[in-house]
């Protein structure tokens, strides 16, 4: 089949480490150029979380900073929480009015959402990071009011 010389195709896929994804065939990988994309910058993540979860900028900022701290704290596990985790936390936060950074309910929600992407030794570290981030958020809120 002849293809126009200006024809371009872009194939996308999740990384092979992503749950439920199968390893690509060598013949296919030999014919592709892989461009790995990183995460969005903080302000973009805040804007996406705010828009998708319909939260205030301040609440979105708290959630994004928490997720970013978890992302930075990881060591052995290559799966990291993405902006999708921010959106999920934001939507739950919106549904559970009053479940703010200082509440045990919000801590449990963070653990449930963020721990689903973490395995092994990282679980204890992530739990500690969540505690610290929520304490810092709660402290900042107390000083803000």
N, CA, C and O atoms as a MOPAC input file, in Angstrom:
PM7 MOZYME 1SCF
protein

 N      0.84700 1    -1.17200 1     0.00000 1
 C      0.00000 1     0.00000 1     0.00000 1
 C      0.89600 1     1.24000 1     0.00000 1
 O      1.79800 1     1.37000 1     0.82800 1
 N      0.63700 1     2.12500 1    -0.92200 1
 C      1.39600 1     3.37000 1    -0.96900 1
 C      0.77600 1     4.36300 1     0.01300 1
 O     -0.44400 1     4.48700 1     0.12500 1
 N      1.65500 1     5.05700 1     0.71100 1
 C      1.22700 1     6.04400 1     1.69200 1
 C      1.80100 1     7.38900 1     1.28100 1
 O      2.93600 1     7.46800 1     0.81100 1
 N      1.02600 1     8.43700 1     1.45500 1
 C      1.47600 1     9.78700 1     1.12500 1
 C      2.74800 1    10.09600 1     1.91000 1
 O      2.82700 1     9.74400 1     3.08600 1
 N      3.73800 1    10.73600 1     1.31000 1
 C      5.01200 1    11.00300 1     1.99500 1
 C      4.86800 1    11.87000 1     3.24800 1
 O      5.72100 1    11.81400 1     4.13300 1
 N      3.80400 1    12.66700 1     3.33500 1
 C      3.60200 1    13.52100 1     4.51500 1
 C      2.76300 1    12.83700 1     5.59500 1
 O      2.46000 1    13.44600 1     6.62100 1
 N      2.39200 1    11.59100 1     5.37200 1
 C      1.57800 1    10.86200 1     6.34300 1
 C      2.38700 1    10.61400 1     7.62000 1
 O      3.55300 1    10.22200 1     7.56500 1
 N      1.75500 1    10.84600 1     8.75400 1
 C      2.36100 1    10.59500 1    10.05800 1
 C      1.33700 1     9.91200 1    10.94200 1
 O      0.15200 1    10.24300 1    10.89800 1
 N      1.77900 1     8.97700 1    11.73000 1
 C      0.90800 1     8.31200 1    12.69500 1
 C      1.55100 1     8.40000 1    14.06900 1
 O      2.77000 1     8.29800 1    14.20900 1
 N      0.72700 1     8.58900 1    15.06200 1
 C      1.21200 1     8.62100 1    16.44000 1
 C      0.48100 1     7.51700 1    17.19700 1
 O     -0.74900 1     7.49100 1    17.24100 1
 N      1.24000 1     6.61900 1    17.78500 1
 C      0.68400 1     5.54800 1    18.59000 1
 C      0.92700 1     5.88800 1    20.05300 1
 O      2.00600 1     6.36300 1    20.40900 1
 N     -0.05200 1     5.65400 1    20.89000 1
 C      0.13400 1     5.90100 1    22.31200 1
 C     -0.12200 1     4.61700 1    23.08300 1
 O     -0.88100 1     3.75000 1    22.64900 1
 N      0.52200 1     4.51400 1    24.22600 1
 C      0.29000 1     3.36200 1    25.09200 1
 C      0.73700 1     3.71000 1    26.49900 1
 O      1.48800 1     4.66100 1    26.71300 1
 N      0.26400 1     2.92700 1    27.44700 1
 C      0.73800 1     3.06600 1    28.81500 1
 C      2.08000 1     2.36300 1    28.93400 1
 O      2.37100 1     1.44900 1    28.16200 1
 N      2.88800 1     2.77100 1    29.87900 1
 C      4.16500 1     2.08400 1    30.06600 1
 C      3.93100 1     0.61000 1    30.41100 1
 O      2.88200 1     0.24300 1    30.94100 1
 N      4.91300 1    -0.21400 1    30.10500 1
 C      4.76300 1    -1.64700 1    30.35700 1
 C      4.59800 1    -1.95700 1    31.83100 1
 O      4.05300 1    -3.00500 1    32.17800 1
 N      5.05300 1    -1.07400 1    32.70900 1
 C      4.92300 1    -1.30700 1    34.14500 1
 C      3.49200 1    -1.08200 1    34.62400 1
 O      3.14000 1    -1.48500 1    35.73200 1
 N      2.67600 1    -0.45100 1    33.81100 1
 C      1.30100 1    -0.10900 1    34.18600 1
 C      0.48000 1    -1.38900 1    34.31900 1
 O      0.58100 1    -2.28400 1    33.48000 1
 N     -0.32200 1    -1.47400 1    35.36100 1
 C     -1.11700 1    -2.68100 1    35.62400 1
 C     -2.01600 1    -3.00800 1    34.43700 1
 O     -2.68800 1    -2.12700 1    33.90000 1
 N     -2.02600 1    -4.26700 1    34.03000 1
 C     -2.90600 1    -4.71900 1    32.95800 1
 C     -2.37700 1    -4.47400 1    31.56300 1
 O     -3.08700 1    -4.72000 1    30.58800 1
 N     -1.14900 1    -3.99500 1    31.43800 1
 C     -0.55800 1    -3.71700 1    30.13100 1
 C      0.42200 1    -4.83600 1    29.80000 1
 O      1.19400 1    -5.26900 1    30.65500 1
 N      0.38600 1    -5.29400 1    28.56600 1
 C      1.26600 1    -6.36500 1    28.13800 1
 C      2.49700 1    -5.78700 1    27.45400 1
 O      2.45000 1    -4.69900 1    26.88000 1
 N      3.59300 1    -6.52500 1    27.52200 1
 C      4.84100 1    -6.09200 1    26.89700 1
 C      4.66200 1    -6.01900 1    25.37700 1
 O      4.04300 1    -6.89000 1    24.76500 1
 N      5.21600 1    -4.96400 1    24.78900 1
 C      5.14000 1    -4.79200 1    23.33500 1
 C      6.00900 1    -5.83000 1    22.64400 1
 O      7.01600 1    -6.27800 1    23.19300 1
 N      5.61300 1    -6.20500 1    21.44400 1
 C      6.41400 1    -7.13700 1    20.65900 1
 C      7.68700 1    -6.43300 1    20.19100 1
 O      7.67500 1    -5.24400 1    19.87300 1
 N      8.78100 1    -7.18700 1    20.15700 1
 C     10.06800 1    -6.61700 1    19.72200 1
 C      9.98500 1    -6.03900 1    18.31800 1
 O     10.52800 1    -4.96600 1    18.05600 1
 N      9.30200 1    -6.74800 1    17.40100 1
 C      9.20200 1    -6.27200 1    16.01400 1
 C      8.50300 1    -4.91200 1    15.95200 1
 O      8.87200 1    -4.05900 1    15.14400 1
 N      7.51200 1    -4.71300 1    16.79200 1
 C      6.80200 1    -3.43500 1    16.82000 1
 C      7.69000 1    -2.35800 1    17.44600 1
 O      7.78100 1    -1.24900 1    16.92000 1
 N      8.33700 1    -2.67400 1    18.55500 1
 C      9.19700 1    -1.70100 1    19.22400 1
 C     10.37500 1    -1.28900 1    18.35100 1
 O     10.83500 1    -0.15000 1    18.43100 1
 N     10.86500 1    -2.19700 1    17.52200 1
 C     11.98100 1    -1.86600 1    16.62600 1
 C     11.59200 1    -0.82100 1    15.59500 1
 O     12.46400 1    -0.14800 1    15.04400 1
 N     10.32900 1    -0.67500 1    15.32900 1
 C      9.85400 1     0.25700 1    14.30100 1
 C      9.28400 1     1.55200 1    14.88300 1
 O      8.75600 1     2.38800 1    14.15000 1
 N      9.39300 1     1.70800 1    16.17800 1
 C      8.81800 1     2.86400 1    16.85300 1
 C      9.91200 1     3.68500 1    17.53800 1
 O     10.97600 1     3.17400 1    17.88600 1
 N      9.62000 1     4.95400 1    17.71700 1
 C     10.46200 1     5.82600 1    18.52200 1
 C      9.66800 1     6.12000 1    19.78300 1
 O      8.52900 1     6.58200 1    19.71200 1
 N     10.27100 1     5.85100 1    20.94100 1
 C      9.57800 1     6.07000 1    22.20800 1
 C      9.92900 1     7.44200 1    22.75600 1
 O     11.10000 1     7.80200 1    22.87300 1
 N      8.91200 1     8.18700 1    23.08200 1
 C      9.08500 1     9.48600 1    23.71400 1
 C      8.38800 1     9.39600 1    25.06300 1
 O      7.16000 1     9.36800 1    25.13400 1
 N      9.16900 1     9.35300 1    26.12300 1
 C      8.57800 1     9.27300 1    27.45400 1
 C      8.20300 1    10.67300 1    27.90600 1
 O      8.98800 1    11.61400 1    27.78700 1
 N      6.99400 1    10.79400 1    28.42300 1
 C      6.48800 1    12.08000 1    28.88500 1
 C      6.47200 1    12.09700 1    30.40500 1
 O      6.09800 1    11.11100 1    31.04100 1
 N      6.86900 1    13.19300 1    30.97200 1
 C      6.84200 1    13.33500 1    32.42200 1
 C      5.48700 1    13.84500 1    32.88400 1
 O      4.51400 1    13.84600 1    32.13000 1
 N      5.44300 1    14.27200 1    34.11600 1
 C      4.21300 1    14.82400 1    34.67800 1
 C      4.07300 1    16.29500 1    34.28600 1
 O      5.03000 1    16.93800 1    33.85300 1
 N      2.86700 1    16.80100 1    34.44800 1
 C      2.61800 1    18.21700 1    34.22000 1
 C      3.32500 1    19.03000 1    35.29700 1
 O      3.68200 1    18.49300 1    36.34600 1
 N      3.53100 1    20.32100 1    35.04700 1
 C      4.05800 1    21.18700 1    36.09200 1
 C      2.96000 1    21.41900 1    37.13800 1
 O      1.78800 1    21.13600 1    36.88900 1
 N      3.34500 1    21.92600 1    38.28700 1
 C      2.41500 1    22.05800 1    39.41600 1
 C      1.19400 1    22.92100 1    39.08000 1
 O      0.06700 1    22.53500 1    39.39000 1
 N      1.40000 1    24.05600 1    38.46600 1
 C      0.26900 1    24.94400 1    38.16600 1
 C     -0.71700 1    24.29400 1    37.19600 1
 O     -1.92700 1    24.47700 1    37.33000 1
 N     -0.21300 1    23.54200 1    36.22700 1
 C     -1.09600 1    22.84200 1    35.29100 1
 C     -1.89600 1    21.77000 1    36.02100 1
 O     -3.09300 1    21.61900 1    35.78000 1
 N     -1.24200 1    21.02300 1    36.91500 1
 C     -1.96100 1    20.01000 1    37.69400 1
 C     -3.04900 1    20.64900 1    38.56000 1
 O     -4.14400 1    20.10300 1    38.69700 1
 N     -2.74100 1    21.79600 1    39.13500 1
 C     -3.73000 1    22.50300 1    39.95900 1
 C     -4.92100 1    22.92100 1    39.09500 1
 O     -6.07400 1    22.73700 1    39.48600 1
 N     -4.63900 1    23.47800 1    37.93200 1
 C     -5.71800 1    23.91400 1    37.03000 1
 C     -6.57700 1    22.73500 1    36.56400 1
 O     -7.80200 1    22.84100 1    36.50500 1
 N     -5.93500 1    21.61700 1    36.23600 1
 C     -6.68200 1    20.44000 1    35.79400 1
 C     -7.54300 1    19.90900 1    36.93300 1
 O     -8.71500 1    19.59400 1    36.72800 1
 N     -6.97300 1    19.80700 1    38.13000 1
 C     -7.71200 1    19.31100 1    39.29700 1
 C     -8.89100 1    20.22200 1    39.60000 1
 O     -9.99900 1    19.75000 1    39.85500 1
 N     -8.65100 1    21.52700 1    39.57300 1
 C     -9.71700 1    22.50000 1    39.84700 1
 C    -10.85100 1    22.34900 1    38.84700 1
 O    -12.02200 1    22.33100 1    39.22700 1
 N    -10.50700 1    22.23900 1    37.57200 1
 C    -11.52900 1    22.16100 1    36.52200 1
 C    -12.29500 1    20.83600 1    36.56100 1
 O    -13.52100 1    20.82700 1    36.45000 1
 N    -11.59000 1    19.73300 1    36.71700 1
 C    -12.22900 1    18.41200 1    36.66500 1
 C    -12.99800 1    18.08300 1    37.94400 1
 O    -14.03800 1    17.42600 1    37.88900 1
 N    -12.49100 1    18.53800 1    39.10300 1
 C    -13.14000 1    18.22200 1    40.37300 1
 C    -14.06000 1    19.34500 1    40.84200 1
 O    -14.79300 1    19.19700 1    41.82000 1
 N    -14.01000 1    20.47600 1    40.12200 1
 C    -14.82700 1    21.64100 1    40.46600 1
 C    -14.55000 1    22.11900 1    41.90000 1
 O    -15.46200 1    22.32700 1    42.70000 1
 N    -13.25900 1    22.28300 1    42.18700 1
 C    -12.80600 1    22.74600 1    43.49700 1
 C    -12.26700 1    24.16300 1    43.39400 1
 O    -12.05100 1    24.68800 1    42.30100 1
 N    -12.05400 1    24.76800 1    44.54900 1
 C    -11.39700 1    26.07300 1    44.58000 1
 C     -9.91700 1    25.87300 1    44.25100 1
 O     -9.39500 1    24.76200 1    44.33600 1
 N     -9.26600 1    26.94100 1    43.88400 1
 C     -7.83000 1    26.87000 1    43.60000 1
 C     -7.06100 1    26.45600 1    44.84700 1
 O     -6.10600 1    25.68300 1    44.76500 1
 N     -7.47400 1    26.96500 1    45.99200 1
 C     -6.78100 1    26.64300 1    47.24500 1
 C     -6.88000 1    25.15400 1    47.57500 1
 O     -5.87400 1    24.53100 1    47.91300 1
 N     -8.07700 1    24.57700 1    47.48100 1
 C     -8.25200 1    23.15000 1    47.75800 1
 C     -7.49800 1    22.30600 1    46.73200 1
 O     -6.89200 1    21.29200 1    47.07800 1
 N     -7.54000 1    22.72700 1    45.48000 1
 C     -6.81400 1    22.00400 1    44.42700 1
 C     -5.31400 1    22.03200 1    44.69300 1
 O     -4.62500 1    21.03000 1    44.50400 1
 N     -4.81900 1    23.17000 1    45.12500 1
 C     -3.39200 1    23.30800 1    45.42900 1
 C     -2.97500 1    22.34600 1    46.54800 1
 O     -1.93300 1    21.69700 1    46.45200 1
 N     -3.79800 1    22.25300 1    47.62000 1
 C     -3.49200 1    21.33100 1    48.72000 1
 C     -3.40000 1    19.89300 1    48.21400 1
 O     -2.47000 1    19.16600 1    48.56200 1
 N     -4.35200 1    19.49400 1    47.40500 1
 C     -4.39400 1    18.12400 1    46.89900 1
 C     -3.20600 1    17.84500 1    45.98400 1
 O     -2.55000 1    16.81200 1    46.11800 1
 N     -2.92800 1    18.74300 1    45.07000 1
 C     -1.82100 1    18.54800 1    44.13200 1
 C     -0.49100 1    18.48800 1    44.88200 1
 O      0.36300 1    17.66200 1    44.55900 1
 N     -0.31000 1    19.33800 1    45.86100 1
 C      0.95200 1    19.32200 1    46.61400 1
 C      1.11600 1    18.01600 1    47.38200 1
 O      2.22200 1    17.48500 1    47.47800 1
 N      0.03200 1    17.50500 1    47.92100 1
 C      0.08100 1    16.22400 1    48.62400 1
 C      0.48600 1    15.10700 1    47.66100 1
 O      1.37200 1    14.31100 1    47.97100 1
 N     -0.15500 1    15.04900 1    46.50400 1
 C      0.14600 1    14.00100 1    45.52700 1
 C      1.58300 1    14.13800 1    45.03100 1
 O      2.26900 1    13.13300 1    44.84100 1
 N      2.03700 1    15.34600 1    44.82400 1
 C      3.41300 1    15.56000 1    44.35700 1
 C      4.42500 1    15.12000 1    45.41600 1
 O      5.48400 1    14.59600 1    45.07300 1
 N      4.11300 1    15.32700 1    46.69100 1
 C      5.01500 1    14.87700 1    47.75300 1
 C      5.09600 1    13.36100 1    47.77900 1
 O      6.16900 1    12.79600 1    47.98500 1
 N      3.95800 1    12.70100 1    47.57000 1
 C      3.96100 1    11.23700 1    47.50200 1
 C      4.78800 1    10.79200 1    46.30100 1
 O      5.58500 1     9.85900 1    46.40200 1
 N      4.60200 1    11.44600 1    45.19000 1
 C      5.33800 1    11.11000 1    43.96300 1
 C      6.85000 1    11.24100 1    44.18200 1
 O      7.62000 1    10.38500 1    43.74700 1
 N      7.26100 1    12.30300 1    44.84800 1
 C      8.68000 1    12.55400 1    45.08300 1
 C      9.28100 1    11.57000 1    46.09100 1
 O     10.47800 1    11.28900 1    46.04100 1
 N      8.46200 1    11.05100 1    47.00000 1
 C      8.95500 1    10.19600 1    48.08100 1
 C      9.18800 1     8.76000 1    47.65200 1
 O      9.83100 1     7.99700 1    48.37300 1
 N      8.68900 1     8.38700 1    46.51500 1
 C      8.79400 1     7.00000 1    46.07700 1
 C     10.23100 1     6.62100 1    45.78100 1
 O     11.05500 1     7.46500 1    45.42900 1
 N     10.51400 1     5.34200 1    45.92900 1
 C     11.86700 1     4.90000 1    45.62100 1
 C     11.86600 1     3.71800 1    44.67100 1
 O     12.23200 1     3.87300 1    43.50600 1
 N     11.46700 1     2.54100 1    45.13300 1
 C     11.61300 1     1.33300 1    44.31800 1
 C     10.48400 1     1.11700 1    43.32100 1
 O     10.70800 1     0.49900 1    42.28000 1
 N      9.31100 1     1.59300 1    43.59300 1
 C      8.16000 1     1.31300 1    42.72900 1
 C      8.09500 1     2.36200 1    41.62400 1
 O      8.09400 1     3.55900 1    41.91400 1
 N      8.04200 1     1.94200 1    40.38100 1
 C      8.05200 1     2.88100 1    39.26000 1
 C      6.69100 1     3.52000 1    39.01600 1
 O      6.60700 1     4.55400 1    38.35200 1
 N      5.62400 1     2.92200 1    39.54100 1
 C      4.30500 1     3.51600 1    39.36000 1
 C      4.15400 1     4.68200 1    40.32700 1
 O      4.40400 1     4.53800 1    41.52400 1
 N      3.75500 1     5.81100 1    39.81900 1
 C      3.60100 1     6.98400 1    40.67000 1
 C      2.22300 1     7.58100 1    40.46000 1
 O      1.65800 1     7.47800 1    39.37100 1
 N      1.67500 1     8.20700 1    41.50300 1
 C      0.37600 1     8.84900 1    41.32400 1
 C      0.47500 1    10.01300 1    40.33900 1
 O      1.41500 1    10.80600 1    40.38900 1
 N     -0.49300 1    10.10000 1    39.46100 1
 C     -0.50700 1    11.13300 1    38.42500 1
 C     -1.58300 1    12.16200 1    38.73700 1
 O     -2.17100 1    12.15700 1    39.81900 1
 N     -1.82800 1    13.03000 1    37.79200 1
 C     -2.88600 1    14.02300 1    37.94800 1
 C     -4.24700 1    13.33000 1    38.10600 1
 O     -5.17800 1    13.90700 1    38.66700 1
 N     -4.35600 1    12.10500 1    37.61600 1
 C     -5.59400 1    11.34300 1    37.79100 1
 C     -5.90100 1    11.14500 1    39.27700 1
 O     -7.05800 1    11.23300 1    39.68800 1
 N     -4.85900 1    10.87500 1    40.09200 1
 C     -5.05100 1    10.72900 1    41.53800 1
 C     -5.51800 1    12.05500 1    42.14300 1
 O     -6.34100 1    12.06200 1    43.05900 1
 N     -5.00200 1    13.16400 1    41.64100 1
 C     -5.43500 1    14.48500 1    42.11900 1
 C     -6.92200 1    14.68900 1    41.84300 1
 O     -7.66200 1    15.17600 1    42.69800 1
 N     -7.34600 1    14.31500 1    40.64900 1
 C     -8.75400 1    14.48200 1    40.26400 1
 C     -9.64300 1    13.60500 1    41.13200 1
 O    -10.68000 1    14.05900 1    41.61500 1
 N     -9.24700 1    12.35000 1    41.33500 1
 C    -10.04100 1    11.43700 1    42.16600 1
 C    -10.15600 1    11.99000 1    43.58300 1
 O    -11.25100 1    12.03800 1    44.14300 1
 N     -9.02500 1    12.41100 1    44.16900 1
 C     -9.06300 1    12.98700 1    45.51100 1
 C     -9.93500 1    14.23800 1    45.54500 1
 O    -10.69700 1    14.44600 1    46.48900 1
 N     -9.82100 1    15.06100 1    44.52200 1
 C    -10.62300 1    16.28200 1    44.45500 1
 C    -12.11000 1    16.00100 1    44.39100 1
 O    -12.89800 1    16.66000 1    45.06900 1
 N    -12.50200 1    15.02800 1    43.58100 1
 C    -13.92500 1    14.68600 1    43.46000 1
 C    -14.47100 1    14.11500 1    44.76200 1
 O    -15.59300 1    14.43100 1    45.15800 1
 N    -13.68000 1    13.27300 1    45.42900 1
 C    -14.11800 1    12.72700 1    46.72000 1
 C    -14.19000 1    13.84700 1    47.74800 1
 O    -15.14300 1    13.92200 1    48.52300 1
 N    -13.18600 1    14.71400 1    47.75700 1
 C    -13.15900 1    15.86400 1    48.66400 1
 C    -14.42700 1    16.70300 1    48.49300 1
 O    -15.03700 1    17.13500 1    49.47100 1
 N    -14.81100 1    16.92300 1    47.23600 1
 C    -16.00600 1    17.71400 1    46.92100 1
 C    -17.27500 1    17.02400 1    47.42900 1
 O    -18.17500 1    17.68000 1    47.95400 1
 N    -17.34200 1    15.70600 1    47.27000 1
 C    -18.50900 1    14.94400 1    47.72400 1
 C    -18.61300 1    14.88700 1    49.24300 1
 O    -19.71000 1    14.90000 1    49.80100 1
 N    -17.46800 1    14.82300 1    49.90000 1
 C    -17.42500 1    14.68000 1    51.35700 1
 C    -17.14000 1    16.03300 1    51.98800 1
 O    -16.09900 1    16.22200 1    52.61700 1
 N    -18.04600 1    16.95800 1    51.82300 1
 C    -17.83100 1    18.29600 1    52.37100 1
 C    -17.49600 1    18.19900 1    53.85400 1
 O    -18.13200 1    17.44900 1    54.59500 1
 N    -16.50500 1    18.95300 1    54.27300 1
 C    -16.07500 1    18.92500 1    55.66100 1
 C    -14.95300 1    17.93100 1    55.90700 1
 O    -14.35500 1    17.92800 1    56.98300 1
 N    -14.65800 1    17.08500 1    54.92400 1
 C    -13.55300 1    16.12200 1    55.06700 1
 C    -12.28000 1    16.80800 1    54.61000 1
 O    -11.68000 1    16.43000 1    53.60400 1
 N    -11.87500 1    17.82000 1    55.36100 1
 C    -10.71300 1    18.59800 1    54.97200 1
 C     -9.40800 1    17.99200 1    55.42800 1
 O     -9.39400 1    16.89500 1    55.98500 1
 N     -8.31000 1    18.69200 1    55.20100 1
 C     -6.98400 1    18.17600 1    55.49500 1
 C     -6.79400 1    17.72400 1    56.93600 1
 O     -5.99200 1    16.82600 1    57.19400 1
 N     -7.50800 1    18.32100 1    57.87500 1
 C     -7.32600 1    17.95300 1    59.28200 1
 C     -8.17300 1    16.78100 1    59.73300 1
 O     -8.04200 1    16.35300 1    60.88000 1
 N     -9.02400 1    16.24900 1    58.89800 1
 C     -9.92600 1    15.18000 1    59.33100 1
 C     -9.34600 1    13.80100 1    59.05800 1
 O     -8.61800 1    13.59300 1    58.08700 1
 N     -9.68600 1    12.85600 1    59.94400 1
 C     -9.23900 1    11.47100 1    59.75600 1
 C     -9.85600 1    10.87600 1    58.49900 1
 O     -9.22700 1    10.05300 1    57.83400 1
 N    -11.06700 1    11.27500 1    58.16800 1
 C    -11.73000 1    10.75400 1    56.97300 1
 C    -10.95700 1    11.07500 1    55.71400 1
 O    -10.82800 1    10.22700 1    54.83100 1
 N    -10.44300 1    12.28400 1    55.62000 1
 C     -9.68900 1    12.66400 1    54.42600 1
 C     -8.36300 1    11.91600 1    54.36400 1
 O     -7.90900 1    11.53600 1    53.28500 1
 N     -7.74000 1    11.70500 1    55.53100 1
 C     -6.50100 1    10.93300 1    55.55500 1
 C     -6.75000 1     9.53000 1    55.00600 1
 O     -5.95400 1     9.02000 1    54.21800 1
 N     -7.84400 1     8.91300 1    55.41700 1
 C     -8.14500 1     7.55700 1    54.94700 1
 C     -8.40700 1     7.54900 1    53.44100 1
 O     -8.00000 1     6.62300 1    52.73900 1
 N     -9.08400 1     8.57700 1    52.95400 1
 C     -9.32600 1     8.68900 1    51.50800 1
 C     -7.99300 1     8.78800 1    50.76700 1
 O     -7.79900 1     8.12600 1    49.74700 1
 N     -7.07500 1     9.61300 1    51.27700 1
 C     -5.75800 1     9.75400 1    50.65100 1
 C     -5.02300 1     8.42300 1    50.65100 1
 O     -4.42800 1     8.04200 1    49.64300 1
 N     -5.05900 1     7.72000 1    51.76200 1
 C     -4.40300 1     6.41700 1    51.84400 1
 C     -4.99500 1     5.45400 1    50.82300 1
 O     -4.26000 1     4.77100 1    50.10900 1
 N     -6.32300 1     5.40000 1    50.75400 1
 C     -6.99200 1     4.47900 1    49.82700 1
 C     -6.62500 1     4.78200 1    48.37700 1
 O     -6.31000 1     3.87000 1    47.61300 1
 N     -6.66400 1     6.04200 1    48.00200 1
 C     -6.40800 1     6.41900 1    46.60800 1
 C     -4.92600 1     6.29000 1    46.26300 1
 O     -4.57700 1     5.71400 1    45.23200 1
 N     -4.06000 1     6.81700 1    47.11200 1
 C     -2.63800 1     6.86800 1    46.77500 1
 C     -1.91300 1     5.54900 1    47.00800 1
 O     -0.93700 1     5.25200 1    46.31900 1
 N     -2.37100 1     4.76300 1    47.96100 1
 C     -1.72000 1     3.47700 1    48.22200 1
 C     -2.04400 1     2.45000 1    47.14900 1
 O     -1.32600 1     1.46000 1    47.00700 1
 N     -3.09500 1     2.66200 1    46.40400 1
 C     -3.45700 1     1.69700 1    45.36300 1
 C     -2.38200 1     1.62000 1    44.28100 1
 O     -2.33100 1     0.64700 1    43.52900 1
 N     -1.52800 1     2.63400 1    44.19700 1
 C     -0.48800 1     2.67100 1    43.16700 1
 C      0.91300 1     2.41500 1    43.72300 1
 O      1.90900 1     2.60200 1    43.02500 1
 N      0.98200 1     1.97900 1    45.00500 1
 C      2.26800 1     1.83000 1    45.65700 1
 C      2.38200 1     0.42400 1    46.24000 1
 O      1.40900 1    -0.11800 1    46.76300 1
 N      3.56600 1    -0.15900 1    46.14900 1
 C      3.76000 1    -1.51100 1    46.67600 1
 C      4.98800 1    -1.56900 1    47.57100 1
 O      5.80600 1    -0.65000 1    47.59600 1
 N      5.09600 1    -2.66200 1    48.29700 1
 C      6.29200 1    -2.97700 1    49.06900 1
 C      6.63300 1    -1.97500 1    50.14400 1
 O      5.76200 1    -1.44700 1    50.83500 1
 N      7.94900 1    -1.72200 1    50.27200 1
 C      8.46100 1    -0.86100 1    51.33500 1
 C      7.95300 1     0.56900 1    51.20500 1
 O      7.92300 1     1.31300 1    52.18500 1
 N      7.55900 1     0.94700 1    50.01100 1
 C      7.10800 1     2.32400 1    49.80500 1
 C      5.82800 1     2.63700 1    50.57500 1
 O      5.56600 1     3.80700 1    50.85500 1
 N      5.02700 1     1.64300 1    50.92500 1
 C      3.75300 1     1.88400 1    51.60100 1
 C      3.95200 1     2.63000 1    52.91500 1
 O      3.23800 1     3.59400 1    53.19200 1
 N      4.90400 1     2.19900 1    53.71700 1
 C      5.14300 1     2.86000 1    55.00200 1
 C      5.61800 1     4.29400 1    54.77700 1
 O      5.17200 1     5.22000 1    55.45400 1
 N      6.52500 1     4.46300 1    53.82100 1
 C      7.05200 1     5.78500 1    53.51800 1
 C      5.93700 1     6.71000 1    53.02500 1
 O      5.85300 1     7.86700 1    53.43900 1
 N      5.07700 1     6.18700 1    52.13100 1
 C      3.99200 1     6.99800 1    51.57500 1
 C      3.00700 1     7.38600 1    52.68000 1
 O      2.52900 1     8.52000 1    52.71100 1
 N      2.70200 1     6.45700 1    53.58400 1
 C      1.80600 1     6.76100 1    54.69200 1
 C      2.37300 1     7.89900 1    55.53800 1
 O      1.63800 1     8.79400 1    55.95600 1
 N      3.67300 1     7.86200 1    55.78600 1
 C      4.32600 1     8.92000 1    56.55000 1
 C      4.27700 1    10.24700 1    55.79600 1
 O      4.02100 1    11.29000 1    56.39700 1
 N      4.51700 1    10.21800 1    54.50300 1
 C      4.47200 1    11.43800 1    53.68900 1
 C      3.07000 1    12.03600 1    53.71800 1
 O      2.91200 1    13.25200 1    53.83500 1
 N      2.04900 1    11.18000 1    53.61100 1
 C      0.65700 1    11.65100 1    53.66600 1
 C      0.39400 1    12.32300 1    55.00700 1
 O     -0.18800 1    13.40600 1    55.05100 1
 N      0.82100 1    11.68600 1    56.11000 1
 C      0.65000 1    12.27600 1    57.45000 1
 C      1.30000 1    13.65400 1    57.52300 1
 O      0.68900 1    14.61300 1    57.99400 1
 N      2.54200 1    13.74300 1    57.05100 1
 C      3.27300 1    15.01000 1    57.10800 1
 C      2.62700 1    16.08000 1    56.22800 1
 O      2.50400 1    17.23600 1    56.63300 1
 N      2.21700 1    15.68600 1    55.02800 1
 C      1.61200 1    16.65000 1    54.10200 1
 C      0.27100 1    17.14900 1    54.64000 1
 O     -0.03900 1    18.33600 1    54.54000 1
 N     -0.52200 1    16.24200 1    55.20900 1
 C     -1.81000 1    16.65300 1    55.76200 1
 C     -1.61600 1    17.53000 1    56.99100 1
 O     -2.35500 1    18.49600 1    57.18300 1
 N     -0.63900 1    17.20900 1    57.81800 1
 C     -0.35500 1    18.03700 1    58.99500 1
 C      0.08500 1    19.43000 1    58.56000 1
 O     -0.34300 1    20.42400 1    59.14600 1
 N      0.93000 1    19.51200 1    57.54600 1
 C      1.38000 1    20.80800 1    57.03300 1
 C      0.22300 1    21.58800 1    56.43500 1
 O      0.12400 1    22.80000 1    56.62300 1
 N     -0.65400 1    20.89600 1    55.71300 1
 C     -1.83100 1    21.52800 1    55.11900 1
 C     -2.75900 1    22.05800 1    56.20700 1
 O     -3.26100 1    23.17900 1    56.12200 1
 N     -2.97600 1    21.23600 1    57.22700 1
 C     -3.86800 1    21.62100 1    58.32000 1
 C     -3.28100 1    22.81700 1    59.05200 1
 O     -4.00600 1    23.74500 1    59.41000 1
 N     -1.97100 1    22.79900 1    59.27800 1
 C     -1.29600 1    23.90500 1    59.94900 1
 C     -1.41900 1    25.18700 1    59.13100 1
 O     -1.69200 1    26.25500 1    59.67900 1
 N     -1.21700 1    25.07900 1    57.83200 1
 C     -1.33200 1    26.23900 1    56.94000 1
 C     -2.75400 1    26.79000 1    56.95800 1
 O     -2.94900 1    28.00500 1    56.98000 1
 N     -3.75200 1    25.89700 1    56.94700 1
 C     -5.15000 1    26.31700 1    56.99400 1
 C     -5.44400 1    27.05600 1    58.29100 1
 O     -6.11300 1    28.08900 1    58.28400 1
 N     -4.94100 1    26.52400 1    59.40900 1
 C     -5.18400 1    27.13700 1    60.73000 1
 C     -4.59700 1    28.54100 1    60.75900 1
 O     -5.20800 1    29.45400 1    61.31400 1
 N     -3.41200 1    28.72400 1    60.16400 1
 C     -2.78100 1    30.04100 1    60.12100 1
 C     -3.45800 1    30.97500 1    59.12300 1
 O     -3.41200 1    32.19600 1    59.26800 1
 N     -4.08600 1    30.38200 1    58.10800 1
 C     -4.74100 1    31.18000 1    57.06200 1
 C     -6.03000 1    31.80700 1    57.57900 1
 O     -6.37100 1    32.93300 1    57.21900 1
 N     -6.74500 1    31.06700 1    58.42900 1
 C     -8.05600 1    31.53500 1    58.90200 1
 C     -7.94100 1    32.57800 1    59.92500 1
 O     -8.95500 1    33.07200 1    60.41900 1

